[in-house]
Amino acid sequence: MEINQLIKTAMEALPLSYAPYSKFHVAAALLGRDGKVYTGVNVENASYPAGMCAERTAFFKAVSEGCREFQAIVICGGKNGKVEDFCPPCGICRQVMREFCKPEEFQVILAVSQTEYKIYTLEELLPVSFGPDQLKKENPGIFCT
């Protein structure tokens, strides 16, 4: 799938965002290795911590449908649903990406439009990350000594 089509898919999902409190709407389009696209939007809640980011919504939707390998994600968002600047993923979303993606290969595409976007690898956005491989080691290094 071409980047501009993936961006278009994310932009089309943006109006589905539920952000009555922050008014900051976010949408994501996640491309599986099989070529299938999973969309997600942020969903806020009156109990603020109960909300969910667009990126994690897309990942959890994909995982719940059996997809575990991914190529790229497009993220767009802005106040009142108007995309005027790049919208990077939060730290928790980056960690969820790390669970399922190869940091040096997975592309995170931040889009303002189909012609204005930036591409990063997950490794660039989450350097020296902790992931599933550390738990396979004898001493995963998660405890300080």
ZIGI-V384159 format. One record per residue. OMEGA is omega in whole degrees, 0 to 359 (999 if undefined). Layout:
OMEGA / OMEGA
//
This chain:
179 / 181 / 184 / 177 / 178 / 176 / 179 / 179 / 178 / 180 / 180 / 179 / 186 / 180 / 180 / 179 / 178 / 185 / 183 / 184 / 181 / 185 / 179 / 185 / 180 / 176 / 179 / 173 / 186 / 181 / 177 / 178 / 180 / 179 / 179 / 181 / 179 / 179 / 176 / 175 / 175 / 180 / 180 / 182 / 178 / 170 / 193 / 182 / 182 / 179 / 181 / 178 / 180 / 183 / 179 / 176 / 180 / 180 / 183 / 175 / 181 / 180 / 180 / 177 / 173 / 180 / 181 / 181 / 189 / 179 / 188 / 173 / 173 / 179 / 175 / 178 / 178 / 179 / 181 / 178 / 180 / 182 / 181 / 182 / 179 / 185 / 182 / 180 / 177 / 181 / 180 / 178 / 177 / 179 / 177 / 176 / 181 / 179 / 188 / 189 / 174 / 187 / 183 / 183 / 186 / 181 / 175 / 185 / 178 / 188 / 169 / 177 / 179 / 180 / 179 / 181 / 177 / 179 / 176 / 167 / 176 / 179 / 178 / 182 / 182 / 182 / 178 / 186 / 175 / 181 / 183 / 181 / 180 / 182 / 177 / 181 / 178 / 179 / 186 / 177 / 181 / 180 / 177 / 178 / 999
//
